[in-house]
């Protein structure tokens, strides 16, 4: 039996994010992946602003940025747009890049920090004890067992870990016949994500660059056909009906189809076992939030596991459920509402989509809230009565005397950001001084504000102890 601090099941972006955080803290971590080699195919394609910020706090955003195309917004039906360039972020856009680039980057980071990835490992058994969890898996070398202090199931929609701990996955099927394709367009739309709808279909296009686009199409007429198989002719037909043109589609290098479900587990934690990413929640592709939500799950859980392994109160692991379950629920609701609007068939719903929604999105406040929600910039966690209004919110990339905040977070620890006119202070954590106006901030390893106020009160020390003692 092999012993590790944390065992992660699933080597996708969520699992590798968890593994990287645990390894960054110097703890042992193994990752079991049922596939014997990394898949070159990509379902996800968009990296939102908040995820890019997360990656920037670990020194990864620049490398990923070089692999894709920055889309400054979304072009919707009837000339409606969602403008991302006004986001209060260093990354005011949607980065369109195949998921394989994200997978490769996060796995490379995890293994470089010491995580061990075991491929071809299919988990078959799991037992929990007072002091840890035992997992059995079939591997190319035969049956093997691991014992870990904690286990993370990041093994996707058909999670073996979720089944083994007996967590139901309630929800419903939304659409059964969505088709994905990577297509080359001779007469492409502008370099923004383009969404349009027809009477009984929709089309979605996202630019990879060099004329290549991720195309997602759906046709209501295929929903009741169990033998339906998407092909190039179907993709071309739906593009014409939804957008008025097939954009001179001249080549498809990959095509797949999938069923879109809307599901979420009630409990992200079962004893010493946690669920993250698609193992915990799955929803429609509208908004492109699936991979992004999973990566942010992974960071939230990863640094907390590392803190507990270093001696922090194990009770902080309960905050993973408290913080991330509501986010998953919000994503289900927003993406579900979006896909239902895109596929609406009734006259009132179609009227709302055609006339009312463009009017609403044309209003600055609504547009700002919409872009903040889909990009993840607006996601925040709760705060206690009496806390500063910034507690629980995402910390912006504050300019510091020695650089910027996102750079200061790269060692995976807490950062105390002092007011710009405050003298030096003794602290067990990294201390920086902000160059702009604003209060003192105690920033968590995941870039959220744990405390804010006047540094002279010492309130940050109490907040720090809550998370580290």
Buried (B, 14 or more C-beta within 10 A) or exposed (E): EBBBBBBBBBBBBBBBBBBBBBBBBEBBBBBBBBEEEBEEEBBBBBBBBBBBBBBBBBBBBEEBBEBBBBBBBBBBBEEBBBBBEBBEBBBBBBBBBBBBBBBBBBBBBBBEBBBBBBBBBBBEEBEBEEEBBBBBBBBEEEEBEBBBBBBBBBBBBEBBBBBBBEBEBEBEEBBBBBBBBBBBBEEBBEBBBBBBBBEBBBBBBBBBEEBBBBBBBBBBEBBEEEEBEBEEEBBBBBBBBBBEEBBEBEEBEEBEBBEBBBBBBEEBBBEBBBBBBBBBBBBBBBBBBBBBBBBBBBBBBBBBBBBBBEEBBBEBBEBBBEBBBEBBEBBBEBBBEBBBBBBBEEEEEBEBBBEEBBEEBEEEEEBBEBBBBBBBBBBBBEBEEEBBEBBBBBBBBBEBEEEBBBBBBBBBBBBBBBBBEBEEBEBEEBBBBBEEEBBBBBBBBBBBBBBBBEBEEEBBEEBBEBBBE
